[in-house]
Amino acid sequence: MQFDQLKRRDFVKLLGGAAAWPLAAWAQRAGKFYRVAYLALDAGQDAVIVKQRLNELGYTAGKNLTFDFRSVEGHAERLPDLATELVRTNPDVIVAGFGTLTAKAAQAATTAIPIVFTSVGDPIGAGIVKNLNRPGANITGLTPQGTEITGKQLQILLETVPSIEIIAVLLNPDTPFSALALQELRIAADTQGRRLEICEVRMPDQLSSNIEAAARDGATALMVLEDPLLLGLRQQIVDLAAKLRLPAAYGNSDFVYAGGLFSYGTDRRQLYRHAAELVDKVLQGEKPTDIPVERPTKFELIINLKTAKALGLSMPDRLLALADEVVE
């Protein structure tokens, strides 16, 4: 299965959602022309899903919508300049794609144009919003992290390989969410009597040496607290985990499609669809400051059975029965 393809079940939902949308709402949107600008750190499925959901909600490119997608292709240092360029086009709303950096760049570029961020791990800690219920100023959006996610990932990992005693934790310490997630993970690990070996990665060239050092120090499994940097390095991370024979837990399904063992986290397709619904609210006159930042309500477990077999693991029947998807 390719990452850039929608699952069949999502395609069916897409058709059903479009058919169910009231004709009056479509007519209301057809009477105006809207400009949506999308600021992305990298090209990805998120913008495609946002645009599709907007189409379901009555916005059609070329008829009543201009959807201006811009990406810095992974070069984070270019985000401020690109955000400023987008502001000059005077859109009705700016959508900040995956990650904290895009949201901060958009926020720094304008205090007037409404902003909807799609995925910021810790929006309060990053200084993007004052609180989740009343974001303040011109910005709102979604945070993909539920408080139980890393603890649940650890639980699944230990159910898969109960003998694990030391776990390497890969993270970027410059990402505000990492501190929040690590704190939660430490509590879960202490409860289970497991030790964590922290692998900090700020630059791609630190990846291999840090994980290999953790493995030499006794780590027999890996957990990844992903951010845009680590997500961009997903193939290298997955390949390194395979080379070192480390069962690995991820929060983003992209890692599993790249060959990772399993992921447990937000259903990101639903997250981006919901981001489009927040954009719709803004376009219909609601102020971002009055729209609470929302947390996910749906999580998914995806297992790569081929990777499990390569590692000599037999995935528990209970987990296979609970999985939303099994990649073979």
C-alpha positions, -999 to 999 in steps of 0.1 A, spaced: 0 0 0 13 34 -10 11 64 14 -2 87 -13 -33 65 -19 -64 69 1 -77 37 17 -108 23 2 -128 29 34 -118 66 33 -128 69 -4 -162 54 5 -166 79 34 -156 107 10 -184 98 -14 -209 94 14 -200 127 30 -203 146 -3 -237 131 -10 -250 139 25 -240 175 26 -272 197 25 -278 215 -8 -285 248 10 -250 248 23 -236 242 -12 -256 271 -25 -244 294 2 -208 287 -6 -214 289 -43 -224 325 -39 -189 337 -28 -153 332 -38 -128 321 -11 -90 321 -10 -73 294 11 -35 294 14 -17 263 26 18 266 41 37 232 42 71 221 55 70 193 30 46 179 3 23 153 17 -11 137 20 -24 162 45 -30 190 19 -47 166 -4 -71 155 23 -79 190 34 -87 200 -2 -109 170 -7 -129 177 25 -133 213 15 -147 200 -18 -172 179 1 -182 210 21 -191 229 -10 -158 246 -21 -147 238 -56 -114 250 -70 -119 274 -100 -156 280 -91 -157 294 -56 -122 285 -42 -86 292 -48 -64 267 -30 -28 280 -30 -5 253 -18 31 263 -10 59 240 4 95 247 14 103 210 5 118 203 39 139 234 42 125 248 75 146 280 73 126 291 43 92 290 62 92 326 74 98 340 39 72 317 23 47 326 50 53 363 43 47 356 5 14 339 13 3 368 35 9 392 5 -17 372 -15 -43 382 11 -60 349 16 -92 345 37 -74 319 58 -40 303 61 -37 266 68 -5 257 86 5 221 76 21 194 98 43 205 126 49 234 150 73 253 127 47 260 101 22 273 126 48 296 142 59 309 108 24 317 98 17 333 132 48 355 129 38 366 94 3 380 103 -19 390 132 -49 397 110 -54 368 86 -70 338 103 -48 307 107 -58 271 112 -30 247 121 -34 210 113 -10 193 137 9 210 166 20 186 193 21 211 222 5 244 211 6 259 246 42 250 253 52 263 218 36 296 226 11 294 198 -20 296 219 -28 308 254 -50 279 262 -69 253 242 -104 265 249 -97 302 241 -67 302 217 -65 340 215 -57 363 185 -61 349 150 -52 312 153 -68 279 162 -64 243 150 -58 208 161 -33 190 184 -28 153 175 -17 141 209 -39 124 235 -24 121 269 -24 83 267 -6 78 233 30 71 243 20 50 273 -3 30 250 26 26 225 48 12 252 21 -12 263 17 -26 228 55 -29 224 58 -48 257 28 -70 248 46 -78 215 81 -84 232 77 -89 270 114 -95 275 123 -58 266 141 -41 295 158 -11 279 142 11 253 159 36 231 138 68 227 145 88 196 135 125 198 144 160 187 148 181 219 142 213 200 106 203 194 83 215 223 61 184 221 91 161 228 94 172 264 57 166 270 57 132 254 89 121 271 75 131 305 45 109 298 66 80 286 89 81 316 59 77 339 47 47 318 82 31 317 87 35 355 53 19 361 64 -11 339 99 -12 354 117 -4 322 146 19 315 148 45 287 179 54 268 174 89 253 187 95 217 186 132 209 187 141 172 189 177 160 206 170 127 203 140 103 239 130 107 233 123 144 208 96 138 228 64 132 255 70 159 230 78 186 207 48 180 237 25 176 251 38 209 218 31 227 219 -4 213 254 -10 226 242 2 260 216 -26 260 186 -11 243 166 -39 226 137 -18 213 130 17 199 103 43 203 102 74 181 87 107 193 84 120 158 84 156 146 89 170 111 127 163 112 123 126 122 93 121 100 115 132 71 141 107 82 115 78 85 131 55 59 165 59 75 150 52 109 131 22 98 161 8 80 184 13 110 158 -4 133 158 -34 109 196 -35 107 199 -35 145 169 -58 149 151 -34 172 113 -38 174 101 -2 171 69 17 180 58 48 161 30 73 164 27 80 126 15 54 101 40 67 75 67 47 94 48 15 91 42 20 54 80 25 51 86 -8 69 82 0 106 68 -26 130 37 -8 142 22 26 149 -4 37 174 -16 73 171 -41 97 157 -60 88 126 -44 115 106 -68 113 77 -96 122 100 -74 149 116 -68 167 83 -105 163 73 -114 180 106 -89 207 99 -109 215 68 -140 217 88 -123 244 110 -114 262 79 -150 261 68 -161 276 102 -136 305 97 -147 311 61 -183 313 73 -175 340 98 -164 324 130 -133 340 147 -104 317 154 -102 330 190 -137 316 196 -129 281 181 -113 258 207 -82 239 197 -93 203 194 -77 170 204 -83 137 186 -110 113 196 -100 84 172 -67 65 173 -56 37 151 -33 7 154 -14 -3 122 8 -34 122 34 -45 96 32 -82 97 60 -86 71 84 -66 94 73 -87 124 82 -119 106 116 -104 95 123 -97 132 112 -132 142 82 -119 161 48 -134 164 23 -106 169 -2 -115 196 -36 -125 182 -53 -99 204 -34 -70 188 -40 -84 153 -77 -85 161 -76 -49 174 -56 -35 144 -72 -10 121 -49 -22 94 -24 -51 89 3 -45 62 15 -78 47 
